[in-house]
Amino acid sequence: MPPLYLCINAKWLRVFFSPETLDPASGKATGTQKIALIEAFDLSNHINWKPRADQYSNRVSSLTPKSVAFLKRIGVWSELDSSRIAACNGMQVWDGVSGARITFDAAHSNDRSTFLQQVFADAPPPPPSSGATEQGDQSPLAWMTENLHVQYGLQKQMLAHKNRGVQLDIFEKTKVQGINQPSSTDISEWPVITLDNGKKLQTRLLVGADGVNSPVRSFAKIESLGWDYSQFGLVATLEVDHSFSTALDQGKGVAWQRFLPTGPIAMLPLNNGYASLVWSTSPKIAQDLKKLPAQDFCAVVNAAFHASPADLEYLYRSIGPDGQPQVDFQKEIEWRASVQELESQAVAHRSKDAKPPKVVAVQENTRAPFPLRMRNSNSYVEDRVVLVGDAAHTVHPLAGQGLNQGLADVECLARVIEQSLLSGSDIGNIHSLTPYSSERFLPNLAMLGTVDKLSKLYNTDFGPVVWARSLGLTAVDNMGPIKTEIMRFAMGLEDVPSSSRR
């Protein structure tokens, strides 16, 4: 019997839904459907993952409450090690040119008062959203954990399902050599996947979770539109000293992000005095920063959170072709910081701004640059083919929403497949898949567009633009209801239309 559905190079998206699918006749779970997973890499690196408390992987994701709720429902969250999950309860975001700042606090994420309520005290409160009810009265803005950690939990659940008798075939360390669709009728119209081990698989539904350069998307002749940014993202694992932070609780559980003309720099909280760095900048600067000696790299990272763009440009130019600094970075940064401190004393609001923890070390071999791009497929479905995650859309990392978008795709696709099984429909038929595309396309497009516009808005130091964006940022920071809605949107707690709920 051919697989009911097959997923190629799942990466993150290893559990599309609890594989105990439903019998359309009885409505009860059944393990008779066959599922196949093709993965090019060695999965033993995930299932045998045993990290040290003083080491963190350099690829960290921000999981929204909505994503965490989904991971709980499919049994993955309980497989994770709580000591390697850091709650992010606040966020400080500011303009690196003007200093305009906005702060987010998880304690205010359920302040759902509206402008009408503020003007008219008797206005009735809005009904609670489905997300707020599910999550409770208060939740962190997000949970930070390593990508490997989530992959570990996903694979644990896969193996648990397989041990319970679910017909799940896993082809690891296996690459796809070709995807074909015979021109004959009936079952022969199903896609045929040829593997590099000579095996051929035929499937009713082919799920492409195979990344931005998706072969499944190419096979389905789905066009992907977008562009490459002239930026690289540089990631690293940092050791920080919280005693230097002036934020509440010494900045523990706070994410810090500063928008510079070359791109945003962000420091995400981890446990045990560690943090994850995501620095978007030019390809040359990213490569130079990767080669810098560790002590000088830490000094530049600290400077990137408080030095002027002009001072940072001087430091960038002072990195030699071999990655060695051509000036004494420590003295240069200390001198420039002392001058900036004297100047800031005349500006009251800047002296009160919270300061991030100090970076004291960078974990060895964690600095890694990668190109940044934006993509969105013209369609997420074709007959017998569906795209999820980066295969369908790719977003700039400044908002930390890439994985959350992918998980939302998976949750929706699981629901659509389940509904097709309950109604006795063909899950690979494009009409059965259309509800998935209809529900996910516009939200993904909105997120991609918003993040892209933010990236372009802050990627300049042109005076009028800086003035306008700073005015807007300060205004939003003082508008509680609007700021709350922005938080809830980013957390995935926005109201879900009743037609899309189960």
N, C-alpha and C positions, 0 to 999 in steps of 0.2 A: 504493500500500500504506500503511495507517495506521501511525503510529509503534508500535513494540513497547511502549515506555513513554515517558511524557512527564513532565517535571518543571517545576513552576511556581515562579518566583521562588526559584531555588536558593540565592542568597546564598552561604553558605559551601559548600554541598554540591553542587558543580558536577560532580564526578566520582563517580558512584555506584559504579562499579567499572570496571575496564578495559573500555571499550566493545566490545572485540573479544570478543563473546559466544561461547558454545560451541554447536556443532552437536550436537543430541542423538544423531544417528546415528553420527557419527564421533568425537565427544568432542573435536574440534579447534576452535580459534578460528575464528570466521567474522565477516565484517563485513556480513552480509546484513540484520541487524536494524536497524530505523530507530529513532532516538532524537531527541527534540525537547526543547529547553530554552527556557523562556519566562522572560525576565528584564526587569523594569520599568525597570532603570537602564542607563546607558551603560557597557558593559564595557570601553571603551577606556581608562577611568580606571585599570583594573587592569593590562591588558596593557602599557600605556605607562608604568607606574609606575617612576619614576626618582628615588628619594629622595636627599636630601643626608645626608652622614654626621653632620651636627650637627642633624638634625631627625628627629623620630619622630612617627608618628600617635598620637592619644590613645587609640585602641582597641587594646589588646594582649591576647593570649590566652596562657594557660599550657597548653602541650601536654605531656601525659604520655608516658612511654616507649611505652605501648601505642598512643597516637595517632600518635606519630612512626614506629613500626614500620609502621603501616598506610599512612601517607603515603609511606614508602619503597617499600612493595610496589607502590603504584600509580604510582610514578615522580614524585611531586610534590616529595618532599624534595630530590632532586638539582637541582631547578629553583630552589631558594631560595638567597639570598645568605647565606653563613655569617657574614659580618660583622654581620648584623642579627639574629642568633639568639644569645640569651644563655642560658647554662646556669645553672639555679638548683640549687645544690648544698646549700643549707641553708635553714632557715626558723625564724624566731623568732616565737612567738605568745604573747601575754600578756594578762592581765586588766587592763583600765584602772582598775578600782576597787581590787582587792586586790594587784595586782602578780604574782600567781601566773603561772608561765611554763612553756611546753613548747618544747623545741627539737628540730628534725629535721635529720638529717645524712644525705646520700645515701650516705655510706660505710657506713652501718649498714643499708641497705635490704635486704641479703641475709643479715642475721643471723637465721636462721630457727630458732634454738633455741627449744624450748618449755619450759613450766613443768616437765614431766616430766623433760626433759633436765637442767634445773638441779637438780632434786631427786635424780634417779637418773643418775649419770654414765654408766652403761652403756646408757641408752636410745638406740635407733637414731635417727639424724637423719631428718627428714622428706624425702621425695623432692623434687627440684627442681621448681619449677612451670614450666609451659610458657612463661610470660612471662620468667622469669629465664633460662631456657636461650636464648630468642630474643634477649634483650637483652645477654647476657654477664654478667660477674661484677659490674660496677658501672655505674651509670647515674646521671645527674643526677636530682633529684626531678622536674624538669620543664624544658622549654625555653620561653623567653619570646620572642615575636616579634609583630609587628604583624598585625592582621587583614588589612590590605591586602596584606601580604607573602604570606600563605597564599593569598589569592585570586589573586594574581599567579601563583603556582606552579600552582594548580589550572587556571587558564585556559590557561597554557602547555601543560599536558598535554592539555587538551581540544583545542586547536588541533593538537597533534602527532598525536593520534588521527584527527582530521578529515583531516589531510594524508596519512595512511596509507590513506585510503579508507573510514574508518568513516562510516556514514550518520548524521551528527549535524547536525541543523538547529538553529541558534541564533537565537532571536527576541529581540533586545535592544531596549531602549527600547520595549517592547511590554507592554501591560497586558491582563489578562483581563477581558472584559466579562460573560461568563457561562459557566456550566458546566451542561450539560443531559445527561439520560440518557433517550433515547427508550424508549417502552414496548413496542416491537416486539421480535422475537426475533433470535437469532444475533448477527451483528456489529453490528446496530443498537443492541444493548444497551450497547455500549461508550460511555464518556463522550465527549461532544462539547464541545470548548472553543472559545468564540467570542472572537477577539481584537479589540482596538480598531482594527486595520487592516482589518477585515472578513473576515479569513481564519478558517476553521474547521478544527479538528484533531480527529480521532477516534483514541482510543488504547486499547490492550488493558489498560494499567496506568497509572494516574495517580498520580504521586508528588508529594505536597504537602510542599515544604520552604519554605513561604511565611510562616513566622513565627508569632508568638503569636496574631495575629488571622487565622489561616489561612482563606481562602475555600474551599480544597479541603476542609478539615475541615467547614465549614458545608455545603458541597454534599453531603458524605457523611452529614450529620446525626449527626456524632459529637460528643457533649457533652464539654466541657472544664471540669473542676472546679478550684477553687483560690481564691486571694484576692490582692488587692493589698496590699503592705506599706505602712505609712505612712512610707515612706522613699524617698529618691532616691539614686541612685548618682552621684557626681561623679568624673569622670575628668579627668586632666591629664597632660601630659608634664613631668617635672621634671629639672632639672640638679642634681646632687648633688656634694658634696665628701666623698670617702671618708676623708679624713685625720681627720675627726671621729669616725669609728666606732671603737668599742673591740672589735669582733668580729674573729675570725680573718681575716687578709688584708684588713683594713679594711672588712669587710662586703661585699666584692665577691662577686657570685653568691649573695647571701642575700636572701630575701624577708622583709619585716617586716610583722607584722599585730598591731594592738592593738584589743581589743574595748572600745568605749566604750558607756555607757548609751544613746547616740543611734544607735549602729551601729558596725561595725568600719571601721577605716582600714587600708589596705594599701599598701605600696610594693614594687613588683616590679622586679627588676634588669633593666636593659638595658645595652648596651655603650656605650663612649665617655663614661662619666661621666653617664649618663642613667638615669632610672627612671620607671616608670609608676605613677600614683596611682589608686587606686580607693577612694573614701571614701563609705561608706553612712551617711546621716544624714537628718534631717528635711527635707521639701521646702523649708521656709523657710531653714534654714541652708545648704542646697545652693545656693539661689539667691543668698543673701547672699555666700557664699564665691566664687561665680562673678564677682560684681561688684567684689570687693575689689581695690584696687591690687596689682600683682604683688608688690611688696616685702612688704606686709602679709600677703598670702596665704601667701607662703613662711614667714613668721614663725608664722602660725597652724598650718600643716602641721607645722612642727618642734615646736610646742607640743603638738600632738595626740598626739605619740609619747612625751611625758614629763610633761606638766602634769596636774594633778588634774582630774577631771571638773568640780569646782566652779570652778576657774580657767578652764576652757574655756567653761563656761556664761557666765561674766562677759565673756569675749571675744566670744562670739556676740551677747550683748545689746548690745555696744558697737559693732556695725556698724549704721550709719544706713540709712534707707530708700533712699538713693542709692548705697549700697555703700561709702561712705566711713567709715573708723573714727572714732569719736567720742572716742577716747583714743589716746595714743601707744602703739601695739601693741609696738613694739620695747622701750621702757622697761618697760612692764607685764610683758612676758614675761620679760625679763632679771631683774627684781626677784623675780618669783614663782619663777623657776628657782633663784635664789640661796637663797631661803627653803627650797625643796624639797630642795636639796642639803644644807643644814645638818640638816634633819630626817632625811634618808636616811642620814646618817653613823651614826645610831644603829641602823640596820637593816642588818645585815651583808650579807644576801643581795641586797638591792637595789643596793648599791654595786658588786656584782660582775656585775650583769646587763649583757649586751652592749648597746651603744647603736647606733642606726642612723646612716647618713651624714647630714650636714646638707644640707638643701635650700637652694640658693643662688639658684635662678631657676626660673621657670615659663615654658615655651615659649608664645609668643604664640598666642592663638586655639585653645588646646587644652583649656581648661576647658569641660566640657559635662555638664549633669545629665540623668539619665534615670530614669523611674519603675521601681521594683522590684516584681516580682510572682512568684507561684508558681502554676503550672498543670500539670495532667496530664490527658490525654484518657482517657475511659473505655475506649477501644479505639484501637489504632494502625492497624487495618485494617478495611476493608469490602470487599465484592466490587468488584474493579478499582480500589481506592483504598488507598494506604498513606501514612502520615504519618511524617516523620522530623524530628529536631532540634526547634526551638522550636514547630513546628506540632503536635508531639506532647506536648512537655513544656517547661516554663520553670522555671529554678531561680535562687535568690538567688545573686549573684556571690561571696559570701564565701569559697567553696571553689574558685573558678575552674574549675568542672567543666562549664559549659554546652557549650562547643565539643567537649570530649572525649566527652560523652554523645552529641552529634550524630554525631560521627565513628564512634563505636561502633555507632550505629544503622545508618549507611551500610555499614559493614563487614559487619554481620550481614545486612542486606537484600541486599547483593551476593552473599553466599554462598547465601542462600535462592533468589534468582533463578537463579543458576548451577545449583543442584541441580535446580530445576524444568526448566530447559532440557535438562539431561543426561537427565532421566527422561522427557522429552517431554510434560511437564504444561503446562497453561495458566498462565502466570505471573501472570495477573490474577485467577484464581479464588481466592476467599477461603480455600479449603483449602490452596492453595499458599503463601499469605501467612501463615497461622496460625503456622508455626514462628518467623517473625520477631517477631510480637507476643509469643509465649510466651517467647522468649529475652530480649527487651529490656524488657518491661513491669515485671517485678518489680525488676530492678537499677535501673532509672530511678526507680521509686517509692521504693526504699530510699534512694537518693541524695537525692531531693527531701525525703523525710521527715527524714533526718539533718540536712541543711543547714537546713531550716526550724526544727527543734527547737534547733539551735545558735543560730540567730538570735534566737529567743525567749528562750533561756536566758540569753544575755548582754545582752539589751536591757532590763536592769533593774539598779538598784543597791540592791535590797531586801536587807537584811543577811543573813538566813538563806540566801537563794538564793546570794548572793555567797560565803558561807562554804562551802556545799556544793559549788559548782562549782569553787572554788579548791582545795578538798581533793582533788576528783577529778582536776583538771588536774595538780596536783603529784604525785599518786600515779601517774598514767599516765606522766608524765615519768620516773619512776624505775623503771618496769616495761619493761625493754628489749624482751621478746618482744611485748608488746601494742603498744608504740609502733612496732615494726617492722611489725606487721601493718597498723596504721593507715596507715603510709607506703606499704606495698605496695598497699593498697586504693586510696588516692588516686592512685598512680602507674599504676593499671590492671594491676598485675602479679599480681593474685589468680589463683588456679588456675581454669582454665576447665574445666567439666565435659566429659568425653570425648565425650558425645553431641553437643556443640555444635561440636566441632572438625572440620575437614575431613580 
